Amino acid sequence: MPFPASVPELTDGVVLLRAHRPTDADGIVGQSNDPASMRWTTVPRPYAGKQAQEFLASIEAGWNAGEGNLHWAICEVSAPERYLGTIDLRERPGGTAEVGFGLHPDGRGRGVMARAVRLLACHYFTERGGRRLYWYAERGNWASWRVAWACGFQHHGLLPLKLAGLADVPGDPARDGWVASVGAEDDLGRPAAPWYVPPVLDGDDIRLRPWRESDSESVEAADHPAHFVPAGAIPTPENWAAWFERRLGVMSRGTSVNWCIADARSDRALGEALVFVHNGSLDAADTAELGYYLFPSARGRGAAKEAARLATAHAFTPREAGGLGLRRLVAETAADNAASNAVLESAGFTRWGHEAAATAPDGSIGPADHWERLAP
């Protein structure tokens, strides 16, 4: 059947995916000129009625050809004439496909796009024989990742220079891309891993709170020995942007909870405390690792000891009470890191092992200590 009869309508009773209509043109123009769309997509610049008509014509041609990119307009069942965005399916050989989507500002903040992705994924898996659906987005596009995360996509990491630059801007460079996917047997109705937002934990002289972009003003040049901490683990004025993105990334994938250690009175960032796993996600673990550090000017006031006690208490608090519900915390230190060893002892950790020739974060070989604490 020719377009639009060839477009199957998909609905969950709240959101409707339907064929595009000529009356969608104004909404497409508005969406394409929205600052967020222009920042994170490759829509033509400038974008006016002419570009919208060309886009609608290409959508019709794709459906009539029955291959390539298949697009649906997104709307709500209660207002099927009101265009809220576009979602498309890009099928590949072998039972895989890619999903792309963009939402008009009028449709944001209500879970519309996550519903649309679930509808399309279910249609692809059950009606078109798909086996795996992939999502790509430019590095840093947290709103797009939040949608994919909510639909059960598993984050696979960063692909350097994966995404093409703007076609209508000569010399525009390629961008680093994130990739995630969901399979036909996966649960589309729930995330594959938690997205942690650190709770605020108040102490006497410090509080543990989420990191903020404005904390960049407090970071200091690192002065720790290279064998104490992995390269890049501590933020500096030079690496702040990449460091902050990595922290958000590991928490969005459920592998870590990262707190800023802040002064209780001024709220100035003093350092970091974290509880993390190297594999899997924290919600599926019974053992995790504790980490911490302070900026040079924050040392000598007991801030790391207080932060370790707060983070440890949260780690052992049952999940049903809002904690991490862990059975055991571990830590590893260089044997000559007296300050870090004192922090662990003050937090109730016991030294259970010693290596005479361990490989340090900088690749050097030297003595290291292993620590643990069990839940009360």
C-alpha positions, 0 to 999 in steps of 0.5 A: 500500500502506498504512503500513508496507508503503509505506515502501521499506527502504534499506540500504548493508549497514551502515545501514538506513532502515526504517519506524518502529515503535511500539517506537521511541517510547522512543528518540524520547523519549530523542533529543528530550530530549537536550540537543543535540536540544533546542538545535538542533531545534524538538522540542516541550517537554516531550517525553514518550510522548504527543508520541512517539505523536503523531509516529508517527501523523503519520509514518504519515499522511504515508506513507499520503497519499503526499506531504508529509514522508516519514520513515524510522527509522535503525538498523544492519543488525546491530540493526534493532530498535534505533532510532538516529534519524529522517531525512525527505524534504520534497519540493517542486515542480520536482524539489527537496526538503529533508532533515532528520535527527536522531540519538539519542546512541547512534548518534553518532560512527560515521558513521551519519548520513552513511550515512543521508543518502547512502541517502536522497539516492540514493533521491530522485535515482534513484527519485523523479526528484529534481534537487537536495536542500537542507539547512538548519540553524541557524547554528552547528550544526557537527555537522549541517553536518559530515554534509552536508559529508561527503555532498558538499553545497555550502555556499551561505551564511547566510539571515537569520531563515530558520528559525522559532523554537519553535512551543510558545514564544510569541514565540520569535524566528526564527533565522539559517540555513545552506543547502547543497545537492547535485545528482543529478550530484554525488558523494555519497561525498566532500566538495565541498571540504576542511575545513581544520584548521590544523596546528601549526607550531612556530617559535623564539618563536611557534607557529601553531596552531588558534584556540580559543574560550578565545583570546577572553581574549587579544584586544585593541582594534584600533588599526590605521588603517582603510585597513590592514585590512577592518572585522571582520577582526581580533577584538575583545572586542566581535566575538569570537563572530561573528569566531570563527564566520566563521573556522570557517566559511571553513575548513569550506568549504575557502577558508582556513587560519587560524592563531592566532599563539601565544607559544611559551612561554605559548601566549597568542594574539598575532594571526593568520596566514592563507592564503586564496582569494577564490573556489573552494577552496584544494585547486583553486588554485595561487595564494592570498593571505597575511594576518597581523596582531598584537594591539598588545601583541605587536608589536616582537618579530618574531612576524609575520615568523616567522609569515609564514615558517611559513605560507609554507613550509606553503603551498609544501609539496606536498599529498602531504606535508601542505601546500597545494601552492601555486605562488604566494602574493600579498599586498596592502598599503597603501603606507604600511604600513611594518611589513607591507611589512617582514614580506613582504620578510623572508618573501621576497616581491617587490613587483611592482606599485604603484597610485597610487589603489587602493580601500582596505578602508575605501573610501578611495583611496590608494597600494597595493603588490602582492607575490608569492612563487613556490614554490622 
